[in-house]
Amino acid sequence: MKVKDVQDQLSNLFSSTLEQSTQNLNDTDLIRVIIHSDTLTTPIFVPLQKVGGMTSEVIMDHINHVLTSHEGMPLDGSFYVDIGTIEVPSGGRGRAIQHLTGPYCSGARKRSILKINNQDNTCMALAIAMAFVKANTVPTQEWHGLINEDDDDCTEKLIWKHKKAPNWYYSMLRFRNDHLDRQTKLTHELCRLTGTPTNRPLALSDIDAFEQFLNVDILVIRAVGGNKFIKTPPEGIQKQRLYLHLVEDPDKKKLLILMLL
């Protein structure tokens, strides 16, 4: 078989695969493609971009670039394709997600995305706390129905007691001048209840304690290496899911909440 025939077959394969993977997506949603093969030392990454711009030609350009650098690579090996997509939220002020990192990071501009960039060791715990509160807010009237009138616990303790938060509290977390103090109280109370430390950066293994206490599944996407999931839920009963996006730089780690479901 000629190389041209192989390229044509691959192009047709990617065209049909993209069509199936994006049939329920809009052109403004995001997609990235990773091609894995035993004959490659590293996978071929096609960076995150809008669905409308991802075509079989774009994928083949990346493959041809690799083949040019590896002329002796055998063409009869097996491979598999990993396709990841992100449905871009619509509505609000219409600020599209264009950059996940860097000075023009969309997370810094979209109100539907929370960026955690604090100076202590609780960035992961804070991200989980903020994500859970955002996903479990209730109207003020419902909140008053949950708590007892003679309950003198602080709001942070009541939130973790009832696993709900009044919508006014979340607004204060986001927009009031004292939001950092409230975020700290909320996060340290959660760490106390889950038995997780605040004197060191948390690891992926620490997430289990939060999942058990909050009765949720926490999924983590890592920006380095093609925005792949590095923590996924076990098979079985599906719980409420919180999605965290881990963006790393040489000096520190940041957690960016991408979506809350």
Secondary structure, 3 states (H helix, E strand, C coil): CCHHHHHHHHHHHHHHHHHHHCCCCCCCCEEEEEEEECCCCCCEEEEEEEHHHCCHHHHHHHHHHHHHHCCCCCCCCCEEEEEEEECCCCCCCCCCCCCCCCCCCHHHCCCCCEEECCCCCCHHHHHHHHHHHHHCEECHHHHHHHCCCCCCCCHHHHHHHHCCEEHHHHHHHHHCCCHHHHHHHHHHHHHHHHCCCCCCCCCHHHHHHHHHHHCEEEEEEECCCCCEEEECCCCCCCCEEEEEEEEECCCCEEEEEEEEC
